[in-house]
């Protein structure tokens, strides 16, 4: 016949007053598990394409100086924002393969307007509705895009790309046709 432990044995190995010690250990273990789970959850999805990797939302428009271009606008991660000449202000013409190479800056669900960061003229920010229904950010009426070739903040490798149809946007709201240095 198997021996039965007394009802208090689980609390502290049967020692007098051991219930408090076992409970304290149990609470410490639970707290450690909760802290570890929180830390793991905070790290989930923090890859290069995830807006949670930065405390600034990706849809926030910031200003940044790029050598050869001057002060241009970037997304919340610091990646250069571009305009597309055929858009003709106020209407996006980049879809399909174009949008895969030049991802549009769209607002997340539940957000209805872009956020202006330091150095950006909030009055120049706006949106345009894309064919898929998403709200794309605009600056001075021009829909904004990223370039798949820019992989780090401060790059402007998309400047004058694709037959000279893509340009960085200056904080003043004009197309910057300079050459990155």
VENFEN-V243042 format. One record per helix or strand of 3 or more residues. SS is the DSSP state (H for helix, E for strand). FROM is the first residue (numbers start at 1). LEN is the number of residues. If there is no record, write none. Layout:
ss={SS:SS}
from={FROM:FROM}
len={LEN:LEN}
This chain:
ss={H:H:H:E:E:E:H:H:H:E:E:H:E}
from={9:18:51:60:70:82:85:97:122:125:135:161:166}
len={4:26:3:7:5:3:3:5:3:5:5:4:5}
